[in-house]
Amino acid sequence: MTSKVEEFRNGMFLSSSRRCGETYMERIIRKYYGWKESSTINNDAINADGEFIEIKCSKVLVTLVKSTDLTESVILENKNFILNRLIKLDDCYDAIYDSNIQNIKRHKFDILIYVMLFEDCIKIFKCYSDDIPNIGRTDGKGSRWCGKHGGEDKKGKNGQFGIQKNNIEWHLDNKLIQTLTWEEAFKLSKGITI
């Protein structure tokens, strides 16, 4: 990875979650797939078949280290610096992390594209809105979907789901549609205006 691409990747992780997802990754994903920007605020893109697409993004980061001791808490700020918490894809089965895909308004789109940003790559997943309540768990105890989240608390319509080491394999096996390198994302970003 060149230093410029590393700066690009680090900037993505250092940006706020909203800016990273809505300002940066949405545009890169639309450009990659050739989708048009949605003309409505209810979703992010429209594909050639006229389907409405919502794009959600999550930074995959090691869980914060915490302490109740003030001195230790201050010292831990060093370890908790976001660039010290990046996870490589190969570590996703062992590391303790939480990757949350949230504020999903299922009734406002046809397809959910959810993106996971790893230290060494970007994983892109696809799920139809009707399938979201059944988003899988590997332990057989039901869905990871929580049907209540965000400002439009309509039970079952607005929600979230988490991806962790115990269920990421299910997502990789069942919903993965593309892997991008950070070099590819950097090249795609060229010429995009914000």
N, C-alpha and C positions, 0 to 999 in steps of 0.2 A: 504494500500500500504506500503510495507516495505521500509526502508530507502534506500536500494540498488536499488529497482525499482524506487523510486522517483529520485534518482541521475541519473539513466538511462534516465528517462523521461525528466528531466531538461537538461541533456546533449544533448538530441535530439533537444530541443528548443533552446539551446544556440549555437548549431553548425550553420554554415552558411546554408542558404537555399539549396544551391547546394549539400553540403556535407550531409545534412540531407536526402535529396531526393535520390541523385544518389549513395552515398556511403553506407548509412544506410538502409533506407526504401525499396529501390529496392531489396536488398538482402533478407531482412526479408519477403517481399511479395513473391518473387520467392520461397523461402524455404517453406512458408506456403502452397502455391498452388502446389508445386512440379514441377515448370516450370524450363526449362533450360535457361541459360543465352544466349542471342542472339549472333550469330557469326558475326553480322554486327553492325556498329555504329549507324544505323538508328533507332533502337528500343532496348528494354531492355530485352525481354524474348520471348520464343517460347513455346506454350503449346503442349499437346499431339496430337492435331489435326493439328499441323503445322501452327497455326495462330500466326502472329507477334503481340506482345503486347508492348505498351508504358506505363510506370508507372510514374505518376506525383504525387507530394506530396506538400501539403500546410499546414503551421502552422496556426491555427485559433487563431488570436490575436486581442484584443481590439484595435481600431484605436488609433494612437498616439495623445496625448494631445499636442496642440501647443499654442504658445504665441509669440507676436511680441516684448514683453518686454524682454530684455536681462536677467535681474535678474530672472524673472519668468521662462524663458526658461531653465536656469541653474537648478533651483529648480525642474522643471518638469522632468528632467532627471531621478529623483528617481521614479516617477510614470511610466515613459516610459521604465524602465528596463524590458526586455522581460519576465522575470518570474513573474512580476507584471501584465502582460497583458494577461495571460492565460484565456481561456473561457471553462467552463464546458458545456457539451452537453445541459443540461437543460436550459442554458442561451442563446442558439443560436437563439431563436426567439425574444429576447429583446435587447441583447447587440449590440453595434455598432461596426462592424468589417468588414474586407474585406478578403476573402480567394480567392486568384487568382490561377487558373490552367492555366499555361502559356507555351509559346514556344512549342505549339502543332503542329507538322508537320503531318497532317492528311493523307497525301499521302504515309507515310512511315510505317504504321502499320494497323492492322485489328481491334484491340481492344485497347481502352484507359482504363486503371485502374487509377482512381484518388483517392488519399488518403487525408483525412482531419485529422489533429492531434489536438485533444481537450485535455484539462487538464486531463480529467478523462477517455478518451477512444480514439480509433482510428476507423474511419469510412472508409470503402473501397467501392468504387463505380465502376460500369462498364458501358461503352458506346461504341458501335461500331463506327468506324471512319466515316461511312456514315451518322450517326445520329447526329454527333457533331454540324453541323450548325443549328440544330433544338433544341439544348439544351434549356430547357424551362424556361420561366418566368411565374410567377403567375399572372401578371397584364394584360396579353393578348396583350402586345405591341411588340411581336416578340421575337426573339432569344437573348440570352445573349452572343452569340458567336461574337467575333470580329475577322474577318478573316485577320488581319494583325498584326504581332508581331514577333520580333526576326530578326535574320540575313537573313533568307530566306523569304523575303517579297514577296511571291507569293500570291496575293490576293485570299483569300478563302482557302488556303492550310495551312498556318502557322498562328496560332492565339492563342487566349486565351479566357477564360470566367471567370467571377467572381461569387462567391457565397456569399450571404449576408443574413441577417435576412428575407428579403422579398422574397427570392426564395429557401432557404435551404429546406423547406418542400417538394418542387417539387423533389429535388435530393433524399431526404430520401424516398419519396414515389415511385419514378420511377427508380432510378439507384443504390440504396444501395444493396450490395451483402453480406457484412460481417461487423461485429463489433468485434474488438479485444480490450481486456483490456491491460493496460500497463504491467501487469504481464505476459500475454501471449506473448506480443512482446519481453519482456525481456528474457523469456525462449527460444523463437525462435532464438534470437540473439546468443545464446550459440553455439559455434562451427563454426560460420561463420567467414571466414577470409576476410581481406580487403587488 
